[in-house]
């Protein structure tokens, strides 16, 4: 492969900007400018130039400022919502995989399913919320609770944690219902899954470390016994 104006994939990364690319980005990066004249290509080039999730209105503003491409906000919302290169990050907020959020999900229930699949076990809503915030998602915590409770795939456990099916068959169902990767992209899914498992484990370890001082049995001279839970 040789370098091109759009940046070419090299071992899963763009040779020009070194950003990690997903299977949805089809081995091409927009760091060198729009890959075509469409609204989606201009918006993708804008997203490639950013450091994190932004609202669609900011993508529109930068499309005009950086590329002299005037796009109506309503049209931009349709373009990014239907283009899986863009990762939904909250209400009207989008990013790319390189920024943290996951490719495929378009709502909190779908994001929660993917994270719970890779978490290594059930999680409380608070722990799940910490993981999603660490990935860059922006939302009201009450929305997450509603999404989990209303899900047909996520089930509550008696101890207050929430569970999602795991295993090969469960993963096939997941990627069929939540297109994290293109169809038949099981190899790509394994890469996303394993990378996410590390990120989730890191977030949970960080959360535990932050909560542990609060959960110390003799904190403030009181004996809390086993009443304080980290999860």
C-alpha positions as CSV (number, residue, x, y, z in Angstrom):
1,X,0.0,0.0,0.0
2,X,1.1,3.6,-0.6
3,X,0.1,6.7,1.1
4,X,-2.8,8.6,-0.5
5,X,-4.6,11.9,0.1
6,X,-7.1,10.2,2.4
7,X,-4.7,8.1,4.4
8,X,-4.4,4.3,3.9
9,X,-4.9,1.6,6.5
10,X,-1.7,0.1,7.9
11,X,-2.2,-2.7,10.4
12,X,-5.6,-1.2,11.4
13,X,-4.4,2.4,11.5
14,X,-4.1,5.3,9.1
15,X,-0.6,5.8,7.8
16,X,-1.0,9.5,7.7
17,X,-2.5,10.3,11.1
18,X,-2.1,6.9,12.9
19,X,-5.8,6.9,13.9
20,X,-7.3,3.5,14.6
21,X,-9.9,2.7,11.9
22,X,-13.0,0.4,12.0
23,X,-14.2,-2.0,9.4
24,X,-16.9,0.6,8.6
25,X,-14.2,3.1,7.6
26,X,-13.2,0.7,4.8
27,X,-9.5,1.2,5.2
28,X,-9.7,4.9,4.4
29,X,-9.4,7.9,6.6
30,X,-10.5,11.4,5.9
31,X,-7.6,13.1,7.7
32,X,-6.4,14.5,4.4
33,X,-9.8,16.0,3.5
34,X,-13.2,14.8,2.2
35,X,-13.1,11.5,0.2
36,X,-15.8,12.8,-2.1
37,X,-18.3,15.6,-2.6
38,X,-21.2,14.2,-0.5
39,X,-22.4,15.6,2.8
40,X,-21.3,12.4,4.6
41,X,-17.7,12.6,3.3
42,X,-17.4,16.3,4.3
43,X,-18.7,15.5,7.8
44,X,-16.4,12.5,8.1
45,X,-13.4,14.7,7.2
46,X,-14.5,17.2,9.8
47,X,-14.8,14.4,12.4
48,X,-11.4,13.1,11.5
49,X,-9.9,16.5,12.4
50,X,-11.5,16.6,15.9
51,X,-10.2,15.3,19.2
52,X,-13.5,14.0,20.6
53,X,-17.3,13.8,20.3
54,X,-19.2,16.9,19.2
55,X,-22.8,17.8,18.5
56,X,-24.0,17.7,14.9
57,X,-24.4,21.4,14.8
58,X,-20.7,21.7,15.4
59,X,-20.0,19.3,12.5
60,X,-22.2,21.5,10.3
61,X,-20.4,24.7,11.4
62,X,-17.0,23.2,10.8
63,X,-18.0,21.8,7.4
64,X,-18.7,25.3,6.3
65,X,-15.7,26.9,7.9
66,X,-13.1,24.3,6.9
67,X,-14.5,23.0,3.6
68,X,-16.9,25.7,2.4
69,X,-19.7,23.1,2.3
70,X,-23.0,24.4,3.6
71,X,-25.1,21.6,5.1
72,X,-28.5,21.9,6.9
73,X,-28.4,20.5,10.4
74,X,-31.4,18.3,9.7
75,X,-29.6,16.8,6.7
76,X,-26.4,16.4,8.7
77,X,-28.3,14.4,11.4
78,X,-29.6,12.0,8.8
79,X,-26.2,11.6,7.1
80,X,-24.3,10.8,10.3
81,X,-27.0,8.6,11.8
82,X,-27.1,6.4,8.7
83,X,-23.3,6.2,8.2
84,X,-21.7,3.6,10.5
85,X,-18.3,5.3,10.3
86,X,-19.8,7.7,12.8
87,X,-20.2,6.5,16.4
88,X,-23.3,7.7,18.2
89,X,-22.2,9.3,21.5
90,X,-25.4,10.8,22.9
91,X,-28.4,12.8,21.8
92,X,-27.3,14.6,18.6
93,X,-23.6,13.9,19.5
94,X,-21.3,11.8,17.3
95,X,-17.6,10.8,17.1
96,X,-15.4,8.3,15.5
97,X,-14.0,5.1,17.0
98,X,-10.6,6.7,17.5
99,X,-12.4,9.1,20.0
100,X,-13.7,6.4,22.3
101,X,-17.3,5.5,21.5
102,X,-18.2,2.3,19.7
103,X,-19.2,1.8,16.1
104,X,-22.7,0.5,15.5
105,X,-24.9,1.4,18.5
106,X,-27.4,4.2,18.0
107,X,-28.8,4.4,21.5
108,X,-28.0,3.6,25.2
109,X,-29.6,0.2,25.2
110,X,-27.4,-1.0,22.3
111,X,-24.2,0.5,23.8
112,X,-25.0,-1.1,27.2
113,X,-25.5,-4.5,25.5
114,X,-22.1,-4.3,23.9
115,X,-20.3,-3.2,27.0
116,X,-22.0,-5.9,29.2
117,X,-21.0,-8.5,26.7
118,X,-17.4,-7.7,27.2
119,X,-17.4,-6.8,30.9
120,X,-16.6,-10.3,32.2
121,X,-19.8,-10.4,34.4
122,X,-22.9,-8.5,35.4
123,X,-22.6,-4.8,36.4
124,X,-24.7,-2.4,38.4
125,X,-26.1,0.6,36.5
126,X,-23.6,2.8,38.4
127,X,-20.6,0.7,37.2
128,X,-22.0,0.6,33.7
129,X,-22.5,4.4,33.8
130,X,-18.8,4.8,34.7
131,X,-17.7,2.6,31.9
132,X,-19.8,4.5,29.3
133,X,-18.6,7.9,30.5
134,X,-15.0,6.6,30.3
135,X,-15.7,5.7,26.6
136,X,-16.9,9.2,25.9
137,X,-20.7,8.9,26.0
138,X,-22.8,11.9,27.0
139,X,-26.3,11.4,28.5
140,X,-28.5,11.8,31.5
141,X,-27.9,8.9,34.0
142,X,-31.7,8.5,34.3
143,X,-31.8,7.7,30.6
144,X,-29.3,4.9,31.1
145,X,-31.5,3.4,33.9
146,X,-34.5,3.5,31.6
147,X,-32.6,2.0,28.7
148,X,-31.4,-0.9,30.8
149,X,-34.8,-1.6,32.4
150,X,-36.7,-1.5,29.0
151,X,-34.2,-3.7,27.2
152,X,-35.5,-7.1,26.0
153,X,-31.9,-8.5,26.2
154,X,-30.6,-7.2,29.5
155,X,-31.9,-8.9,32.6
156,X,-31.8,-7.8,36.3
157,X,-30.3,-10.0,39.0
158,X,-31.4,-10.2,42.6
159,X,-28.3,-8.3,43.8
160,X,-29.1,-5.3,41.7
161,X,-26.7,-6.0,38.9
162,X,-27.6,-6.3,35.2
163,X,-26.7,-9.2,33.0
164,X,-26.5,-9.8,29.2
165,X,-26.1,-13.2,27.5
166,X,-22.5,-14.1,26.6
167,X,-20.9,-16.8,24.4
168,X,-20.6,-17.3,20.7
169,X,-24.4,-17.6,19.9
170,X,-25.1,-14.5,22.0
171,X,-22.4,-12.5,20.2
172,X,-23.8,-13.5,16.8
173,X,-27.2,-12.3,17.9
174,X,-25.6,-9.1,19.3
175,X,-23.8,-8.1,16.1
176,X,-26.8,-9.0,14.0
177,X,-29.0,-6.6,16.0
178,X,-26.3,-4.0,16.8
179,X,-24.0,-3.6,13.7
180,X,-20.7,-3.0,15.4
181,X,-19.1,-4.5,12.3
182,X,-20.4,-5.2,8.8
183,X,-22.1,-8.5,8.1
184,X,-19.7,-11.4,8.1
185,X,-17.2,-9.3,10.0
186,X,-16.7,-11.8,12.8
187,X,-12.9,-11.3,12.7
188,X,-13.3,-7.5,13.0
189,X,-15.8,-8.1,15.8
190,X,-13.3,-10.1,17.8
191,X,-10.8,-7.2,17.6
192,X,-13.4,-4.7,18.8
193,X,-14.6,-7.0,21.5
194,X,-11.2,-7.8,22.9
195,X,-10.1,-4.1,22.8
196,X,-13.3,-3.1,24.5
197,X,-12.8,-5.7,27.2
198,X,-9.5,-4.2,28.1
199,X,-11.0,-0.7,28.2
200,X,-13.9,-1.8,30.4
201,X,-11.6,-3.7,32.8
202,X,-9.4,-0.5,33.1
203,X,-12.4,1.7,33.8
204,X,-13.8,-0.7,36.4
205,X,-10.3,-0.9,38.1
206,X,-10.1,2.8,38.1
207,X,-13.6,3.1,39.6
208,X,-12.8,0.6,42.3
209,X,-9.7,2.5,43.2
210,X,-11.6,5.7,43.5
211,X,-14.4,4.2,45.6
212,X,-12.2,2.1,47.9
213,X,-11.3,4.9,50.3
214,X,-15.0,5.6,50.8
215,X,-15.6,1.9,51.5
216,X,-12.9,1.5,54.1
217,X,-14.6,-0.1,57.2
218,X,-13.3,2.4,59.7
219,X,-13.6,5.5,57.5
220,X,-14.3,8.6,59.7
221,X,-14.0,6.4,62.8
222,X,-17.1,4.4,61.9
223,X,-17.4,0.6,61.4
224,X,-19.4,0.1,58.2
225,X,-18.8,-3.6,58.2
226,X,-19.8,-5.2,54.9
227,X,-22.6,-2.6,54.2
228,X,-20.7,-0.6,51.6
229,X,-20.6,-2.0,48.1
230,X,-18.2,-0.9,45.4
231,X,-20.6,-2.0,42.7
